[in-house]
Amino acid sequence: MTHAPTIRRASIIHAYSATPEDHWFGWLASRLEEDGIRTTVPALPDAEAPDADRWAATVSAVVGVPDHGSIVVAHSLGCLTVLRHLWSIPEPWQLGRLVLVSGFIDTLPALPELDNYINRDIDLAQISHRIDRLSIIRSDADPYVPTGHTDRLADLLGITAQIVVGAGHFLESDGVTSLPEAWAAASA
């Protein structure tokens, strides 16, 4: 008996104050498409004033119930949104690859306006065993997400963060318009 191949598809989830065209998102989408991976970069509503329920609805519509062919790459607040989506899925699921860039689950001293969005429950223990390949990428000096926040997230998920020297918060203003580390983690 032969099995149909798993169709690989990727979703790239942007962050607070960003659009699908910003930073390295378009570059990564192009690389994944060249690898034969259908890729979506949805616009999250009101990125300048994110609403957790509206962002969750958008991520749910795009990511849905993932399978082994699913790849999700998220940046900053998008990471928390994706993790909450995965935690909320009631039925059995298994995600092929999850790449979190500057991820966190704790409030950010530099962005107190996001405290209400961030301060919601999530149980990471119910997530990590359902991900085939998990990667967390952080910079050595992020002005918005303290490196300890990303390291704590990595620890809670049972892995060690990969460090990219000099990448700031992985923004175009930091000089980051491509992110080969995310491409390698998503397409491997």
C-alpha positions in Angstrom: 0.0 0.0 0.0 1.4 3.4 -0.9 0.6 6.6 1.0 0.1 9.9 -0.6 3.0 12.3 0.1 2.4 14.9 2.8 1.9 18.3 1.2 4.2 20.8 2.8 2.8 24.2 3.5 4.1 27.1 5.5 2.6 30.0 7.4 4.7 33.0 8.4 3.1 35.0 11.2 4.3 38.6 11.7 4.6 40.6 14.8 3.3 43.8 16.5 3.5 46.9 14.2 4.5 44.8 11.2 3.0 43.8 7.9 3.6 40.7 5.7 5.9 42.9 3.5 8.2 43.9 6.4 11.6 42.7 7.5 12.5 39.2 6.3 9.0 37.8 5.8 8.8 38.2 2.0 12.4 36.9 1.6 11.6 33.8 3.6 8.3 33.2 1.8 10.1 33.4 -1.6 12.8 30.9 -0.5 10.1 28.4 0.8 8.1 28.8 -2.4 11.3 28.0 -4.4 11.6 24.9 -2.3 8.1 23.8 -3.4 6.5 24.8 -0.1 3.2 26.7 -0.5 3.6 29.7 1.8 1.1 32.2 3.2 2.0 35.4 5.1 -1.3 36.7 6.4 -1.9 40.2 7.5 -2.9 40.2 11.2 -5.6 42.8 11.9 -4.7 46.2 13.5 -1.0 45.3 13.9 -0.4 48.6 15.6 -3.1 47.8 18.3 -3.3 44.0 18.4 -6.4 42.3 19.8 -5.7 38.8 21.0 -9.0 37.4 19.9 -8.8 38.9 16.4 -5.2 37.8 15.9 -6.2 34.3 17.2 -9.0 34.1 14.7 -6.7 35.0 11.8 -4.0 32.5 12.9 -6.6 29.8 13.4 -8.0 30.4 9.9 -4.5 30.2 8.3 -2.8 27.5 10.4 -5.9 25.4 11.3 -5.3 22.0 12.6 -1.7 21.3 11.6 -0.2 18.0 10.4 3.3 16.7 9.6 3.4 18.8 6.5 2.7 22.0 8.3 5.4 24.6 8.9 4.9 27.7 11.0 7.4 30.5 11.4 6.5 33.3 13.7 8.1 36.5 14.9 7.9 38.1 18.4 4.2 38.6 19.4 3.3 36.3 16.5 5.1 33.5 18.4 2.8 33.9 21.4 -0.2 34.0 19.1 0.8 30.8 17.4 1.5 29.0 20.7 -1.9 30.0 22.0 -3.5 28.8 18.8 -1.8 25.4 19.1 -2.7 25.2 22.8 -6.4 25.8 21.9 -6.8 23.0 19.4 -9.1 20.5 21.0 -8.5 17.6 18.6 -5.2 15.6 18.1 -2.7 17.3 16.0 1.0 17.1 15.0 3.0 20.1 13.6 5.9 19.3 11.3 8.0 22.4 12.0 7.7 25.4 14.3 10.3 28.2 14.1 10.0 31.0 16.7 12.0 34.1 16.2 12.4 36.4 19.2 9.6 34.5 21.0 8.4 35.1 24.5 5.5 34.5 26.9 6.4 37.1 29.6 5.5 40.8 29.6 8.0 43.1 27.9 9.5 46.0 29.9 10.1 47.9 26.6 6.4 47.4 25.5 4.1 47.7 28.5 1.2 48.5 26.1 1.2 44.8 25.2 0.7 43.6 28.8 -3.0 42.9 28.4 -2.3 40.9 25.2 0.5 38.9 26.8 -1.1 38.2 30.3 -3.2 35.2 29.3 -2.8 31.6 30.3 -0.9 29.1 28.2 0.3 25.6 29.0 3.4 24.9 27.0 3.7 21.3 28.3 0.8 20.4 26.2 2.4 21.7 23.0 6.1 20.7 22.6 5.5 16.9 22.3 3.2 17.6 19.3 5.9 19.3 17.3 8.2 17.2 15.1 10.9 19.8 14.8 11.1 23.0 17.0 13.6 25.8 16.6 13.9 29.0 18.6 16.1 31.8 17.2 17.1 34.9 19.1 19.6 37.7 18.8 22.4 38.4 21.3 21.0 41.9 22.0 17.3 42.4 21.4 16.0 45.9 22.4 12.4 44.7 22.8 12.5 41.1 23.9 15.1 40.4 26.7 17.3 37.5 25.7 16.3 35.8 29.0 12.6 35.9 27.9 13.4 33.9 24.8 15.8 31.6 26.7 13.0 30.9 29.2 10.6 30.1 26.4 13.1 27.7 24.9 13.7 26.1 28.3 10.0 25.6 28.8 9.8 23.9 25.4 12.8 21.7 26.2 15.3 23.2 23.7 18.1 25.7 23.5 17.7 28.9 21.5 19.9 29.5 18.5 21.7 32.9 18.7 22.2 35.2 15.8 24.8 37.8 16.7 24.0 41.4 16.0 20.4 40.8 14.7 18.6 43.1 17.2 14.9 42.3 17.0 15.2 40.9 13.5 13.8 44.1 11.9 14.7 45.7 8.7 15.9 48.7 10.7 18.3 46.3 12.4 19.6 45.4 8.9 17.7 42.1 8.8 16.0 41.6 5.4 16.9 37.9 5.1 17.0 35.2 7.8 18.8 32.1 6.5 18.6 30.5 10.0 14.8 30.5 9.8 14.9 29.2 6.2 17.2 26.3 7.3 15.0 25.5 10.3 11.8 25.6 8.2 12.8 23.8 5.1 15.2 21.1 6.5 
